[in-house]
Amino acid sequence: MDESEKKGIGSLKAHSGLVKGELLTFTVNNDLTSGSDVPKKSDLKIYSNCTVYELRKEIGSKFKATWDQVKAQSQFELKEIKDSENGRTLGDIRIRNGEILIASKRPTPPIPQTPLVGSDDEINPLAKKIFIDWFTTFSENGRMSPKHCADFIHSCTNDYCKADDRRVKDVFATYDDDRDGQLTLENFLEFYISAARQRPHVVWNNLSSHHYRNDLKKATEVEEEFVDVKTLPRYIISTNDTYFQEIFSLLDLGGKIATSAWKLINRLPTSPQIFADIISLKGVRDSETKNWNNILDSVSTYKLLYALHVMEYLMEEESSEISKEDESEGSFALVDKDKTLIEFRKNWRADFIVYGGFDHLFKIFNQYVEKDHSSLNVFDKNILSFILKILKNYLVATFASTTPNLYRSLSFIRLFHLSLDFMNDYFNTMETKPEELEKNVDDAQA
């Protein structure tokens, strides 16, 4: 799977990357490119569910390079992030908040050098366009002064060229034909066309300083290589329910087999079938006997954790419309061909309460709280973490849409010393008047 994802995973998201995760802030030192127009370092902010491929693209855009030129490694561990990890999330490879990365240049397949001058001795139109762009950038009102010319030379050499530099004087002495102390576009083109014919290596040095490749393209002009996600193993497995259920069944075996199966499942896009069952509250919305175990099965630690991950995604702050990324071949796009995801997401939180989801979740939470804490494994702790985040951060927003003054009345939600039973009683008596609720809160804190 790693080998198939060296060029990224397109719009697919791993199940472990369904939720944005932690907002990571770290510094990237630039040993990749140089010049007056690129920073020596850059501070990045990126969510932990972004892939290594997306990180390379972001670094490349900051330092004017293509993603495949970016070699990234930790400053402290000096461990290179491998190409085979491009499909993994930053959370998967455990990049830490506040870490310092070093970006350097790595060899890429050679690009044949495009001739600057054709066999007919005419300048290459692509090169001419670049020269015109340079003049436009470093001139004013169609005129290039010695100061402008010095700024342009500095952009090529990064040596703080000044207007009285010998190189500036030589250019003006040769190409300022009307001796008015200003170069026109025609003068500038004449200079570069002459240089392309007589000193092409100097022109290529200037082009390289402005981050042009041998094909006369900048990194920003290079089209991203198309990745057919339907050929990727993670797509094939996740969209074939037979394959997916076979792997999912291994979770019931426990031990190392279940652990390995769990790692694989988290790398796959979220199962379209399981995702659809959760957003439609299958067995709950459409049934008189609300069987929440169909969605939140506390018997299987792995299956419960898988479902809680989807729930956290549904309870994230939502946008007004589905992004283009979600509309493409991502996991949730597979159940969103009829554009129902927006409607489900708007109503899902409220329905979760109305149909007893909070009660069921609270019972599960109490089961884990009552366990011997020393016996809790990493998966048990992850379940507790997910439930706590749901209780603390997301459910209040659902009630706020239908209950006036809720944020004022529920100021206690931020006070961790309050009884969980008290919180549960409140969620079961939402008709309580704000004045009575405030009294109850005061009594609970007394």
Salt bridges, closest charged atoms under 4 A:
ASP2 OD2 - ARG88 NH2 3.40
ASP2 OD1 - ARG267 NH1 2.75
GLU3 OE1 - LYS6 NZ 3.07
GLU5 OE2 - ARG234 NE 2.61
GLU5 OE1 - ARG267 NH2 3.07
ASP37 OD2 - LYS64 NZ 3.07
ASP37 OD1 - HIS211 NE2 3.02
GLU54 OE1 - LYS13 NZ 3.89
GLU77 OE2 - ARG96 NH1 3.59
ASP83 OD1 - ARG56 NH2 3.68
ASP83 OD1 - ARG106 NH1 2.48
ASP121 OD1 - ARG197 NE 3.59
ASP133 OD2 - LYS129 NZ 3.24
GLU140 OE1 - HIS148 NE2 3.86
ASP151 OD2 - LYS147 NZ 2.89
ASP159 OD2 - ARG167 NH2 2.90
ASP165 OD1 - ARG167 NE 2.93
ASP170 OD2 - ARG166 NH1 3.10
ASP215 OD2 - ARG213 NH2 2.61
GLU224 OE1 - LYS57 NZ 3.07
GLU225 OE2 - LYS7 NZ 2.82
ASP252 OD2 - LYS303 NZ 3.60
GLU312 OE2 - LYS389 NZ 3.45
GLU327 OE2 - LYS339 NZ 2.80
ASP351 OD2 - ARG285 NH2 2.74
GLU438 OE2 - ARG408 NH1 2.30
ASP443 OD2 - LYS439 NZ 3.12
